[in-house]
Amino acid sequence: MKIVINKCYGGFGLSDKAVERLLEMGMTASKYTEDGNLPNGVDFSISEPSSFLGKYYAANGDDKEFRSDPRVVKVVEELGGEASSSLAKLEVVEIPDDVEWEIEEYDGIEWIAEAHRTW
């Protein structure tokens, strides 16, 4: 299984070019509504641009599902560094298909960890 993660301080973020490609591939995006939710059936959100970050894109619902979506993986593989927002360095990692996994992070740097119990 292939999964997209961020490999630098900052956090996961897609470039405008990556978002345009995902929309061409049939994914849907929307701004958050006034109540702070996304409409049903929308794959990811788009925030208002800020002077520091530019636009921000985030998955709707299960981030694991979004990060392992074949369309997201394909865009990051095709665009390489151009798929990342200004504060991200997106990479595709591959893990065995039968592993139950989680995305772990510290200060925006992410890695894949096998799911286990924590107390």
PyRosetta script that sets phi, psi and omega in degrees:
from pyrosetta import init, pose_from_sequence

init()
pose = pose_from_sequence("MKIVINKCYGGFGLSDKAVERLLEMGMTASKYTEDGNLPNGVDFSISEPSSFLGKYYAANGDDKEFRSDPRVVKVVEELGGEASSSLAKLEVVEIPDDVEWEIEEYDGIEWIAEAHRTW")
pose.set_psi(1, 139.0)
pose.set_omega(1, 177.9)
pose.set_phi(2, -105.6)
pose.set_psi(2, 140.9)
pose.set_omega(2, -176.3)
pose.set_phi(3, -138.6)
pose.set_psi(3, 140.4)
pose.set_omega(3, 177.8)
pose.set_phi(4, -95.6)
pose.set_psi(4, 127.8)
pose.set_omega(4, 177.0)
pose.set_phi(5, -133.0)
pose.set_psi(5, 165.9)
pose.set_omega(5, 176.6)
pose.set_phi(6, -97.9)
pose.set_psi(6, 133.5)
pose.set_omega(6, -175.7)
pose.set_phi(7, -115.0)
pose.set_psi(7, 26.7)
pose.set_omega(7, 176.0)
pose.set_phi(8, -145.8)
pose.set_psi(8, 164.5)
pose.set_omega(8, 175.2)
pose.set_phi(9, -60.9)
pose.set_psi(9, 142.9)
pose.set_omega(9, 179.8)
pose.set_phi(10, 131.0)
pose.set_psi(10, -76.0)
pose.set_omega(10, 178.1)
pose.set_phi(11, 141.0)
pose.set_psi(11, 162.4)
pose.set_omega(11, -179.2)
pose.set_phi(12, -59.7)
pose.set_psi(12, 131.2)
pose.set_omega(12, 176.3)
pose.set_phi(13, -162.2)
pose.set_psi(13, 140.7)
pose.set_omega(13, 179.8)
pose.set_phi(14, -98.7)
pose.set_psi(14, 144.5)
pose.set_omega(14, 174.6)
pose.set_phi(15, -76.6)
pose.set_psi(15, 163.3)
pose.set_omega(15, 175.2)
pose.set_phi(16, -58.0)
pose.set_psi(16, -39.8)
pose.set_omega(16, -179.8)
pose.set_phi(17, -62.2)
pose.set_psi(17, -41.4)
pose.set_omega(17, 178.4)
pose.set_phi(18, -65.8)
pose.set_psi(18, -41.9)
pose.set_omega(18, 179.8)
pose.set_phi(19, -64.3)
pose.set_psi(19, -43.3)
pose.set_omega(19, 178.0)
pose.set_phi(20, -58.2)
pose.set_psi(20, -41.8)
pose.set_omega(20, 179.4)
pose.set_phi(21, -66.3)
pose.set_psi(21, -41.1)
pose.set_omega(21, 178.5)
pose.set_phi(22, -63.6)
pose.set_psi(22, -38.9)
pose.set_omega(22, 177.7)
pose.set_phi(23, -65.6)
pose.set_psi(23, -39.3)
pose.set_omega(23, 175.5)
pose.set_phi(24, -61.0)
pose.set_psi(24, -31.1)
pose.set_omega(24, -177.9)
pose.set_phi(25, -85.9)
pose.set_psi(25, 3.7)
pose.set_omega(25, 174.8)
pose.set_phi(26, 101.7)
pose.set_psi(26, 0.6)
pose.set_omega(26, 175.4)
pose.set_phi(27, -75.7)
pose.set_psi(27, 158.0)
pose.set_omega(27, -178.9)
pose.set_phi(28, -119.1)
pose.set_psi(28, 146.9)
pose.set_omega(28, 180.0)
pose.set_phi(29, -135.9)
pose.set_psi(29, 153.6)
pose.set_omega(29, 179.5)
pose.set_phi(30, -156.0)
pose.set_psi(30, 159.2)
pose.set_omega(30, 170.6)
pose.set_phi(31, -80.7)
pose.set_psi(31, 157.2)
pose.set_omega(31, 174.5)
pose.set_phi(32, -65.5)
pose.set_psi(32, 146.7)
pose.set_omega(32, 176.1)
pose.set_phi(33, -80.3)
pose.set_psi(33, 174.4)
pose.set_omega(33, -178.5)
pose.set_phi(34, -60.2)
pose.set_psi(34, -28.4)
pose.set_omega(34, 179.1)
pose.set_phi(35, -83.8)
pose.set_psi(35, 4.1)
pose.set_omega(35, 175.3)
pose.set_phi(36, 85.7)
pose.set_psi(36, 12.4)
pose.set_omega(36, -179.5)
pose.set_phi(37, -113.1)
pose.set_psi(37, 166.3)
pose.set_omega(37, 172.8)
pose.set_phi(38, -103.5)
pose.set_psi(38, 148.1)
pose.set_omega(38, 175.1)
pose.set_phi(39, -60.3)
pose.set_psi(39, 150.2)
pose.set_omega(39, 178.1)
pose.set_phi(40, -59.9)
pose.set_psi(40, 145.9)
pose.set_omega(40, 176.4)
pose.set_phi(41, 83.0)
pose.set_psi(41, 3.7)
pose.set_omega(41, 179.6)
pose.set_phi(42, -93.2)
pose.set_psi(42, 133.0)
pose.set_omega(42, -176.2)
pose.set_phi(43, -77.9)
pose.set_psi(43, -37.2)
pose.set_omega(43, -179.9)
pose.set_phi(44, -153.6)
pose.set_psi(44, 166.4)
pose.set_omega(44, -175.8)
pose.set_phi(45, -105.8)
pose.set_psi(45, 158.4)
pose.set_omega(45, 174.2)
pose.set_phi(46, -127.3)
pose.set_psi(46, 125.4)
pose.set_omega(46, 178.4)
pose.set_phi(47, -92.9)
pose.set_psi(47, 169.0)
pose.set_omega(47, 172.7)
pose.set_phi(48, -67.4)
pose.set_psi(48, 142.4)
pose.set_omega(48, 178.8)
pose.set_phi(49, -64.3)
pose.set_psi(49, 143.9)
pose.set_omega(49, 171.6)
pose.set_phi(50, -116.5)
pose.set_psi(50, 159.4)
pose.set_omega(50, -177.5)
pose.set_phi(51, -65.8)
pose.set_psi(51, -26.1)
pose.set_omega(51, -176.2)
pose.set_phi(52, -89.3)
pose.set_psi(52, -47.1)
pose.set_omega(52, -172.3)
pose.set_phi(53, -99.3)
pose.set_psi(53, -17.2)
pose.set_omega(53, -169.6)
pose.set_phi(54, 73.6)
pose.set_psi(54, -154.9)
pose.set_omega(54, 177.6)
pose.set_phi(55, -74.0)
pose.set_psi(55, 154.3)
pose.set_omega(55, 176.7)
pose.set_phi(56, -123.2)
pose.set_psi(56, 134.7)
pose.set_omega(56, -179.6)
pose.set_phi(57, -118.5)
pose.set_psi(57, 134.0)
pose.set_omega(57, 179.8)
pose.set_phi(58, -140.9)
pose.set_psi(58, 151.1)
pose.set_omega(58, -179.9)
pose.set_phi(59, -70.6)
pose.set_psi(59, 150.2)
pose.set_omega(59, 173.6)
pose.set_phi(60, -95.5)
pose.set_psi(60, 126.5)
pose.set_omega(60, 177.2)
pose.set_phi(61, 78.9)
pose.set_psi(61, -127.6)
pose.set_omega(61, -173.3)
pose.set_phi(62, -74.6)
pose.set_psi(62, 106.2)
pose.set_omega(62, -179.3)
pose.set_phi(63, -63.5)
pose.set_psi(63, -32.9)
pose.set_omega(63, 178.4)
pose.set_phi(64, -61.5)
pose.set_psi(64, -41.2)
pose.set_omega(64, 179.7)
pose.set_phi(65, -64.1)
pose.set_psi(65, -41.9)
pose.set_omega(65, 179.0)
pose.set_phi(66, -65.5)
pose.set_psi(66, -46.7)
pose.set_omega(66, -176.0)
pose.set_phi(67, -66.5)
pose.set_psi(67, -26.2)
pose.set_omega(67, 179.6)
pose.set_phi(68, -101.9)
pose.set_psi(68, 3.4)
pose.set_omega(68, 178.1)
pose.set_phi(69, -61.2)
pose.set_psi(69, 128.9)
pose.set_omega(69, -178.4)
pose.set_phi(70, -55.7)
pose.set_psi(70, -29.7)
pose.set_omega(70, 179.3)
pose.set_phi(71, -70.1)
pose.set_psi(71, -40.5)
pose.set_omega(71, 178.9)
pose.set_phi(72, -66.5)
pose.set_psi(72, -45.0)
pose.set_omega(72, 177.8)
pose.set_phi(73, -58.8)
pose.set_psi(73, -46.4)
pose.set_omega(73, -178.3)
pose.set_phi(74, -61.0)
pose.set_psi(74, -43.6)
pose.set_omega(74, -179.4)
pose.set_phi(75, -62.9)
pose.set_psi(75, -43.1)
pose.set_omega(75, 179.9)
pose.set_phi(76, -67.3)
pose.set_psi(76, -38.9)
pose.set_omega(76, 177.3)
pose.set_phi(77, -66.7)
pose.set_psi(77, -40.7)
pose.set_omega(77, -179.0)
pose.set_phi(78, -68.9)
pose.set_psi(78, -46.2)
pose.set_omega(78, -173.2)
pose.set_phi(79, -88.1)
pose.set_psi(79, -18.1)
pose.set_omega(79, -177.8)
pose.set_phi(80, 57.7)
pose.set_psi(80, -131.3)
pose.set_omega(80, -177.9)
pose.set_phi(81, -61.4)
pose.set_psi(81, -23.1)
pose.set_omega(81, 179.4)
pose.set_phi(82, -72.9)
pose.set_psi(82, -8.8)
pose.set_omega(82, 178.0)
pose.set_phi(83, -82.0)
pose.set_psi(83, -16.7)
pose.set_omega(83, -174.1)
pose.set_phi(84, -88.6)
pose.set_psi(84, 145.0)
pose.set_omega(84, 171.6)
pose.set_phi(85, -72.7)
pose.set_psi(85, 179.0)
pose.set_omega(85, -175.2)
pose.set_phi(86, -64.8)
pose.set_psi(86, -24.0)
pose.set_omega(86, -179.0)
pose.set_phi(87, -111.4)
pose.set_psi(87, 25.7)
pose.set_omega(87, -178.5)
pose.set_phi(88, -135.2)
pose.set_psi(88, 159.1)
pose.set_omega(88, 171.0)
pose.set_phi(89, -138.7)
pose.set_psi(89, 87.9)
pose.set_omega(89, -174.7)
pose.set_phi(90, -77.6)
pose.set_psi(90, 138.3)
pose.set_omega(90, 177.3)
pose.set_phi(91, -139.1)
pose.set_psi(91, 154.2)
pose.set_omega(91, 175.9)
pose.set_phi(92, -100.0)
pose.set_psi(92, 127.8)
pose.set_omega(92, 174.0)
pose.set_phi(93, -115.4)
pose.set_psi(93, 151.6)
pose.set_omega(93, -179.1)
pose.set_phi(94, -119.4)
pose.set_psi(94, 132.4)
pose.set_omega(94, 178.6)
pose.set_phi(95, -127.5)
pose.set_psi(95, 162.7)
pose.set_omega(95, 176.9)
pose.set_phi(96, -61.3)
pose.set_psi(96, 144.5)
pose.set_omega(96, -176.7)
pose.set_phi(97, -62.7)
pose.set_psi(97, -27.8)
pose.set_omega(97, -173.8)
pose.set_phi(98, -90.6)
pose.set_psi(98, 8.4)
pose.set_omega(98, -177.9)
pose.set_phi(99, -89.3)
pose.set_psi(99, 131.9)
pose.set_omega(99, 171.4)
pose.set_phi(100, -84.2)
pose.set_psi(100, 121.2)
pose.set_omega(100, -167.9)
pose.set_phi(101, -128.4)
pose.set_psi(101, 163.6)
pose.set_omega(101, 176.4)
pose.set_phi(102, -138.9)
pose.set_psi(102, 156.2)
pose.set_omega(102, 172.2)
pose.set_phi(103, -96.3)
pose.set_psi(103, 120.5)
pose.set_omega(103, 176.4)
pose.set_phi(104, -105.9)
pose.set_psi(104, 156.4)
pose.set_omega(104, 179.4)
pose.set_phi(105, -155.0)
pose.set_psi(105, 156.1)
pose.set_omega(105, 171.3)
pose.set_phi(106, -139.3)
pose.set_psi(106, 118.2)
pose.set_omega(106, 179.2)
pose.set_phi(107, 54.0)
pose.set_psi(107, 30.9)
pose.set_omega(107, 177.3)
pose.set_phi(108, 97.9)
pose.set_psi(108, -21.6)
pose.set_omega(108, 176.8)
pose.set_phi(109, -76.9)
pose.set_psi(109, 128.2)
pose.set_omega(109, -174.4)
pose.set_phi(110, -115.4)
pose.set_psi(110, 156.8)
pose.set_omega(110, 172.5)
pose.set_phi(111, -150.6)
pose.set_psi(111, 163.5)
pose.set_omega(111, 178.2)
pose.set_phi(112, -98.1)
pose.set_psi(112, 131.8)
pose.set_omega(112, 177.9)
pose.set_phi(113, -123.2)
pose.set_psi(113, 144.1)
pose.set_omega(113, 174.5)
pose.set_phi(114, -69.0)
pose.set_psi(114, 134.0)
pose.set_omega(114, -178.9)
pose.set_phi(115, -66.9)
pose.set_psi(115, 138.1)
pose.set_omega(115, 177.3)
pose.set_phi(116, -153.9)
pose.set_psi(116, 174.1)
pose.set_omega(116, -179.0)
pose.set_phi(117, -80.6)
pose.set_psi(117, 142.0)
pose.set_omega(117, 176.8)
pose.set_phi(118, -133.9)
pose.set_psi(118, 136.2)
pose.set_omega(118, 176.7)
pose.set_phi(119, -119.2)
pose.dump_pdb("model.pdb")
